[in-house]
Amino acid sequence: MSGVLVGIGGPSGTAVRHWAGAIRIRGRHYARVRTDDQGRFTARLAPGSYRITGTSASYGGGKGECRASGRVRLRAHHTTHVRVVCQLK
């Protein structure tokens, strides 16, 4: 799996923000990975269904939870791309 941690929303015309942070992956297995400075991350996991959340110091002081939309299904021998979103108001 590969993905990105982003902040979206805010005032009209605000661009998507890519943030460094931590990603938690829960399901058949549990993993915690760090993103790079552009919010990118990768993880190698067994096939299955996972719930993916993230946090960033740039969102709610690191206490706000960011989420992928719904559960993410990973299949054997495929790379699944995930976007973990921090919803800005």
N, C-alpha and C positions, 0 to 999 in steps of 0.2 A: 504494500500500500504506500502511496505517496500522497501528500496533501499540503494544504496551506492554511494558516491561521490569519483571518482577516477581520477588520472592523468595517462594517457597512452602515450607511444611514447618516443621520445628522442633517445639517442644513442643505437645502437644494444645491446641487452642483458639487457636493463634496465627493472627492474621489475615494475609491476603496483604499483602505490602509492595511499594509502588511506588517504584522507585529511578531516580535520575538516572544516566546512563551513556552508553556508546557502543555503537552497533550496527554490525556488519559484515555486508554482504550480498554473497555470492559466487555466481556462476553465469555466465550469458551476459554479464553486465556486473558490475562491482564498484562498490560504494558504501560509504561510511562516513558515518553520521549520528549526531548527538547527540540524546539524549532531553531532555525538559524535566524539571523537578523532580518531576513525577508519573510519570516513566517513559514518557511518550507520545512517539511519533515518527512521521514520515511520510517516504516516499521515492517518487519517480516513476521507474519502471523499465520497460523493454520487457517484453512478455510472455515467459514462460519459466519455468524451474525454478531456484530459488535456495536456497542454504543460508544460514540466518540465525543469527548468534551475537551475544552481547553481553557487555559487562563493566561492572562498577560498583565504585566505591571501597567501597561498602557490602557487597560480596560478595568475600571472600578478598583484601581489600586491593587490589582491581582486577585481580588475577591469575587469579581463577577464571573459567571460561567458562560462560556461560549459553546455552541453546539453544532454538530453536523445535523443536517435535516434527516430525522428518522434513524433507524438502525442501518448500518452499512453491512452489506453482504460481501464477503471475500470468497473468491473461487480459486481453486488450485491453478497454478501456472498462469495467472492473470494479475496485472497491476491495476488496482482500483485507485482512482483519484478522488480525494475527499476535500471538501472545503468546510472548515470549522469557522463558524460565523459568530462574531461579537456584534450584537445588534445595538447600534447607537441611536439615541433619541434626538 
